[in-house]
Each structure stands twice: as structure tokens, then as C-alpha cells.
Amino acid sequence: MGSVSEPFIKQLHRLLKERGFKPTIYCEKRSCKGWQDLWRIRINGTMMMDRWFEEIRPMNNKHEKKKGAWWTPDGKFL
């Protein structure tokens, strides 16, 4: 997930940590293009991904397709 709002991403990071996730925050510097910096939050690993799909339940079908394209049903990376 990404946002130009650093406070929003930091708040989301805190909430995810409180729920037991292990999120990472990083910033894409885009000022050389004349754009605002983009703050991103990421969750890595099969355990965290499975938990994300169980607890957050993203409704956009593209997320389920991406999950199926990169991970086998037994949780192994292709």
C-alpha cells in the first residue's frame, strides 16, 4: 500500500503491528520528478500473507489472482 501521507502510513503501520502483523515502511523519493515522496507499507512472507487474506479479506479480485499466481496452495513460493 502506498500514500503520500507519512502520518497515515505510520498510523497504519502501528495498527497492523497491534494486530500481530510485521509491516515494513519505506519511502520512495520522487522529488527529482517534481512529485511528492511516496510512503509505502509492505508485509512479507507466506505466514503474513495468509494472515492478511484471513483477517483483512481484500475485496479486489486482483489480489486473489496475484496470490494464486505466485504461491502454491500449500504456501510455497513458485
N, C-alpha and C positions, 0 to 999 in steps of 0.2 A: 504494500500500500504506500502511496506517496502523497505528499501535500507540501505546499509552500509555507504552511504554518508550522513552525517549530514547536510552539506550545501545544498544538493539537497532537502532533506525533509523540511528544513526550508524555502527554496525558494518556494517550492510547497505550504507549509502552508500559506505563505504570499499571493501568487496568489489566493488561494482558499478564504482566508479572504476578499481580494479585490473584489471577485465575490459574496460575501454575504454568503458564507458557514461558518460553525462554526467547523473547524477542531481541533483535539487534536493530539499532538505529544507525543510519549513516546519512551523509549529506552529499548530494551531487552538486558540485559547484558549477553554476551555469551563467555566472556573471559575464564571462567572456563573450557570450552570445547576446548579452543585454537582457537576459531573463533572470527571474528570481531563482535563488537556490531551491532545490527540491529535496525535502527531507523524506527519507524512506524508512519503513519498518519492515523487517523480514523475520520469518520463522523458518528454521531449518530442521531437517531430519524427518524420518518416517513417523516416529512417535508423535512429534509435534503436529505433523500434517494430519495424521489420523485424528488426533485430538481436536484440531481445528475443524475438520469436517463433522465430527460428532457434536461439538459444543456450539460452534458459530453457525454451522449449516449455511454456507453461502448459497444463495438462490440463483445465481447466474450459472447457467448450464456450461459455460466455457470453462469454469473451474473444475467441474467434474470431468470434462473431456481432457483437460490438461493432466489431471491426476491419473486418469486411465492411460494416457499416452506415455507417462514416464515411470509408473510404478506397477508392478505385478500385483495380483490380488493378495499374495502372501506378504506384501510390503517390501519387496526387493526392487531396487533401482534398476531400470533397464540399461 
